[in-house]
């Protein structure tokens, strides 16, 4: 029970931080994401749980080369888009 509450609270924290970035910062979603990772100025890459394994591996590799952080979002892409305000 306690672990479920901690997980829910951490997910809410991630969601609120993502919403803040959407309002105040610069973000790129979709296919342009890899282009931005290769070009340079990336701080964080967020991947949904339904992201294909091969692409997730490639994105993780390029993110590591760019010295950026990668966060694996717990929910699917539709939930991630809803948090980001896309839908």
Backbone as a chain_set.jsonl record, in Angstrom:
{"seq": "XXXXXXXXXXXXXXXXXXXXXXXXXXXXXXXXXXXXXXXXXXXXXXXXXXXXXXXXXXXXXXXXXXXXXXXXXXXXXXXXXXXXXXX", "coords": {"N": [[0.824, -1.191, 0.0], [1.908, 1.239, 0.835], [3.982, 1.49, -0.99], [2.572, 1.781, -3.361], [1.401, 4.284, -2.987], [3.671, 5.896, -2.917], [4.629, 5.516, -5.524], [2.537, 6.607, -7.016], [2.659, 9.241, -6.158], [5.199, 9.982, -7.077], [4.795, 9.749, -9.824], [2.896, 11.774, -10.18], [4.513, 13.932, -9.556], [6.388, 13.874, -11.649], [4.62, 14.311, -13.772], [3.687, 16.923, -13.161], [6.052, 18.364, -13.408], [6.628, 17.949, -16.116], [4.461, 19.299, -17.265], [5.093, 21.886, -16.501], [7.417, 22.34, -17.98], [6.341, 22.269, -20.529], [4.896, 24.635, -20.539], [6.783, 26.66, -19.963], [9.288, 26.083, -21.107], [11.32, 24.9, -23.886], [10.38, 22.4, -26.141], [10.44, 19.339, -27.997], [8.59, 17.028, -29.84], [8.001, 13.709, -31.001], [9.084, 12.675, -34.27], [11.081, 14.57, -34.681], [12.555, 14.539, -32.455], [14.82, 12.785, -32.362], [16.468, 14.063, -34.198], [17.035, 16.45, -32.884], [18.411, 15.426, -30.691], [20.701, 14.432, -31.897], [21.787, 16.807, -32.885], [22.408, 18.347, -30.658], [21.701, 20.44, -28.293], [20.176, 19.177, -25.93], [18.492, 18.366, -22.963], [16.863, 16.526, -21.662], [15.252, 13.476, -22.434], [12.18, 12.001, -22.924], [10.679, 8.922, -22.86], [7.982, 6.898, -23.845], [6.251, 4.037, -22.456], [5.419, 2.326, -24.44], [7.13, 2.63, -26.5], [8.981, 1.395, -29.233], [11.298, -1.314, -28.803], [13.807, -1.46, -30.178], [14.081, 1.15, -31.177], [14.062, 2.47, -28.747], [16.458, 1.633, -27.656], [18.299, 2.716, -29.521], [17.713, 5.442, -29.212], [18.396, 5.768, -26.533], [21.149, 5.3, -26.712], [22.044, 7.443, -28.364], [21.251, 9.521, -26.725], [22.909, 9.175, -24.532], [25.382, 9.689, -25.745], [25.037, 12.386, -26.269], [25.17, 13.377, -23.788], [22.879, 13.683, -22.191], [19.892, 13.277, -20.2], [17.747, 10.423, -19.873], [14.402, 9.575, -19.533], [12.202, 7.063, -18.693], [8.977, 6.923, -19.253], [6.175, 5.81, -17.414], [3.598, 5.24, -18.389], [1.605, 4.845, -21.444], [2.023, 6.24, -24.8], [-0.183, 7.884, -25.409], [-1.091, 8.74, -22.908], [1.153, 10.159, -22.076], [1.163, 12.178, -24.001], [-1.204, 13.452, -23.292], [-0.528, 14.501, -20.804], [1.405, 16.279, -21.613], [-0.141, 18.071, -22.949], [-0.957, 17.746, -25.553], [-3.311, 16.558, -26.445]], "CA": [[0.0, 0.0, 0.0], [2.78, 2.402, 0.924], [4.721, 1.576, -2.248], [1.649, 2.3, -4.377], [1.246, 5.717, -2.745], [4.921, 6.546, -3.326], [4.7, 5.482, -6.981], [1.555, 7.568, -7.511], [3.166, 10.578, -5.869], [6.32, 10.248, -7.976], [4.217, 9.961, -11.151], [2.303, 13.11, -10.158], [5.62, 14.88, -9.577], [6.894, 13.883, -13.018], [3.597, 14.953, -14.601], [3.67, 18.37, -12.917], [7.274, 18.936, -13.987], [6.462, 17.954, -17.572], [3.539, 20.381, -17.602], [5.817, 23.14, -16.336], [8.312, 22.472, -19.136], [5.512, 22.574, -21.697], [4.493, 26.036, -20.476], [7.887, 27.615, -19.848], [10.498, 25.722, -21.829], [11.267, 24.484, -25.285], [10.321, 20.957, -26.245], [10.201, 18.765, -29.315], [7.973, 15.718, -29.694], [7.847, 12.923, -32.221], [10.243, 12.313, -35.085], [12.115, 15.597, -34.579], [13.288, 14.293, -31.222], [16.143, 12.221, -32.652], [17.257, 15.096, -34.869], [17.513, 17.366, -31.85], [19.403, 14.723, -29.87], [21.946, 14.376, -32.677], [22.339, 18.143, -33.079], [23.094, 18.815, -29.473], [21.259, 21.053, -27.032], [19.074, 18.448, -25.312], [18.732, 18.08, -21.556], [16.088, 15.377, -21.212], [14.442, 12.754, -23.414], [11.157, 11.217, -22.244], [10.213, 7.83, -23.715], [6.8, 6.204, -23.345], [6.463, 2.597, -22.242], [5.098, 1.598, -25.663], [8.144, 2.936, -27.508], [9.586, 0.137, -29.686], [12.538, -1.65, -28.102], [14.975, -1.098, -30.973], [14.172, 2.613, -31.166], [14.401, 2.878, -27.388], [17.892, 1.373, -27.532], [19.004, 3.721, -30.315], [17.526, 6.744, -28.581], [19.217, 5.758, -25.323], [22.551, 5.418, -27.11], [22.291, 8.821, -28.801], [21.09, 10.388, -25.556], [24.14, 9.042, -23.757], [26.435, 10.412, -26.463], [24.767, 13.821, -26.144], [25.275, 13.679, -22.355], [21.561, 14.101, -21.717], [19.198, 12.288, -19.38], [16.613, 9.736, -20.495], [13.401, 9.153, -18.562], [11.255, 6.105, -19.251], [7.665, 7.221, -18.694], [5.516, 4.565, -17.057], [2.377, 5.024, -19.163], [1.767, 4.789, -22.894], [2.221, 7.499, -25.497], [-1.378, 8.722, -25.322], [-1.079, 9.363, -21.585], [2.241, 11.13, -22.1], [0.693, 13.309, -24.804], [-2.218, 14.161, -22.508], [0.191, 15.273, -19.787], [2.102, 17.36, -22.305], [-1.115, 19.005, -23.491], [-1.125, 17.541, -26.989], [-4.704, 16.187, -26.717]], "C": [[0.869, 1.256, 0.0], [3.548, 2.591, -0.386], [3.842, 2.135, -3.362], [1.467, 3.801, -4.221], [2.493, 6.474, -3.194], [5.031, 6.6, -4.844], [3.735, 6.508, -7.588], [2.054, 8.992, -7.303], [4.325, 10.931, -6.796], [5.838, 10.489, -9.4], [3.574, 11.338, -11.245], [3.387, 14.176, -10.207], [6.199, 15.002, -10.985], [5.908, 14.596, -13.935], [3.589, 16.465, -14.405], [4.921, 19.042, -13.488], [7.204, 18.982, -15.507], [5.531, 19.082, -18.007], [4.215, 21.735, -17.481], [6.763, 23.382, -17.512], [7.516, 22.847, -20.371], [5.115, 24.051, -21.718], [5.682, 26.982, -20.62], [9.07, 27.323, -20.765], [10.267, 25.377, -23.269], [11.26, 22.959, -25.317], [10.023, 20.547, -27.678], [9.629, 17.377, -29.086], [7.929, 15.018, -31.047], [9.161, 12.663, -32.941], [11.376, 13.327, -34.997], [12.995, 15.404, -33.346], [14.696, 13.773, -31.49], [17.038, 13.229, -33.35], [17.84, 16.056, -33.843], [18.568, 16.704, -30.965], [20.737, 14.678, -30.6], [22.598, 15.748, -32.794], [22.926, 18.734, -31.802], [22.293, 19.282, -28.286], [20.018, 20.389, -26.422], [19.437, 18.155, -23.867], [18.046, 16.803, -21.1], [15.303, 14.791, -22.374], [13.477, 11.881, -22.629], [10.61, 10.196, -23.23], [9.019, 7.139, -23.072], [7.085, 4.711, -23.219], [6.201, 1.786, -23.51], [6.072, 1.903, -26.797], [8.805, 1.63, -27.939], [10.983, -0.079, -29.101], [13.783, -1.224, -28.88], [15.166, 0.414, -30.997], [14.567, 3.132, -29.793], [15.893, 2.711, -27.147], [18.705, 2.42, -28.286], [18.903, 5.105, -29.681], [18.359, 6.847, -27.315], [20.691, 5.934, -25.642], [22.877, 6.857, -27.519], [22.152, 9.812, -27.647], [22.339, 10.342, -24.693], [25.289, 9.79, -24.424], [26.272, 11.922, -26.345], [24.873, 14.294, -24.697], [23.983, 14.276, -21.812], [20.953, 12.971, -20.892], [18.049, 11.675, -20.17], [15.681, 9.263, -19.387], [12.414, 8.232, -19.26], [9.923, 6.306, -18.537], [6.889, 5.926, -18.511], [4.304, 4.237, -17.918], [2.662, 5.029, -20.659], [1.872, 6.186, -23.504], [1.037, 8.437, -25.426], [-1.449, 9.44, -23.974], [0.01, 10.435, -21.499], [1.839, 12.367, -22.887], [-0.352, 14.121, -24.047], [-1.564, 15.021, -21.434], [0.873, 16.479, -20.427], [1.145, 18.372, -22.926], [-1.323, 18.873, -24.983], [-2.563, 17.209, -27.343], [-5.625, 16.886, -25.751]], "O": [[0.606, 2.21, -0.733], [3.742, 3.72, -0.837], [4.322, 2.883, -4.213], [1.386, 4.52, -5.217], [2.397, 7.554, -3.776], [5.472, 7.607, -5.398], [4.074, 7.191, -8.555], [1.889, 9.848, -8.173], [4.421, 12.07, -7.253], [6.393, 11.326, -10.111], [3.689, 12.005, -12.274], [3.2, 15.217, -10.836], [6.469, 16.107, -11.456], [6.311, 15.395, -14.78], [3.494, 17.213, -15.378], [4.85, 20.162, -13.993], [7.668, 19.943, -16.121], [5.789, 19.747, -19.01], [3.942, 22.638, -18.272], [6.891, 24.512, -17.982], [7.969, 23.659, -21.178], [5.011, 24.652, -22.787], [5.595, 27.99, -21.32], [9.783, 28.247, -21.156], [9.17, 25.536, -23.805], [12.032, 22.309, -24.612], [9.438, 21.299, -28.457], [10.119, 16.63, -28.239], [7.832, 15.658, -32.095], [10.204, 12.46, -32.32], [12.532, 12.968, -35.22], [14.047, 16.03, -33.216], [15.661, 14.268, -30.908], [18.246, 13.247, -33.115], [19.01, 16.429, -33.93], [19.517, 17.361, -30.538], [21.788, 14.865, -29.987], [23.825, 15.851, -32.801], [23.852, 19.542, -31.867], [22.213, 18.539, -27.309], [18.939, 20.98, -26.405], [20.56, 17.742, -23.576], [18.572, 16.077, -20.255], [14.757, 15.524, -23.198], [13.896, 11.108, -21.768], [10.133, 10.556, -24.306], [9.047, 6.831, -21.88], [8.039, 4.195, -23.801], [6.709, 0.673, -23.642], [5.857, 1.478, -27.932], [9.16, 0.822, -27.08], [11.748, 0.87, -28.931], [14.718, -0.681, -28.292], [16.287, 0.903, -30.854], [15.309, 4.107, -29.677], [16.521, 3.554, -26.505], [19.683, 2.95, -27.759], [19.885, 5.845, -29.622], [18.96, 7.887, -27.046], [21.405, 6.636, -24.926], [23.874, 7.421, -27.069], [22.855, 10.821, -27.602], [22.776, 11.372, -24.179], [26.079, 10.449, -23.748], [27.261, 12.655, -26.323], [24.686, 15.478, -24.413], [24.002, 15.255, -21.066], [21.454, 11.847, -20.897], [17.453, 12.326, -21.028], [16.115, 8.631, -18.424], [11.855, 8.583, -20.299], [9.755, 5.919, -17.381], [6.944, 5.042, -19.367], [4.016, 3.064, -18.15], [3.803, 5.196, -21.087], [1.816, 7.188, -22.792], [1.213, 9.655, -25.388], [-1.823, 10.611, -23.909], [-0.203, 11.496, -20.911], [2.145, 13.487, -22.478], [-0.38, 15.347, -24.153], [-2.001, 16.144, -21.184], [0.91, 17.564, -19.847], [1.581, 19.428, -23.385], [-1.82, 19.802, -25.619], [-3.009, 17.543, -28.441], [-6.841, 16.705, -25.816]]}, "num_chains": 1, "name": "protein.A"}
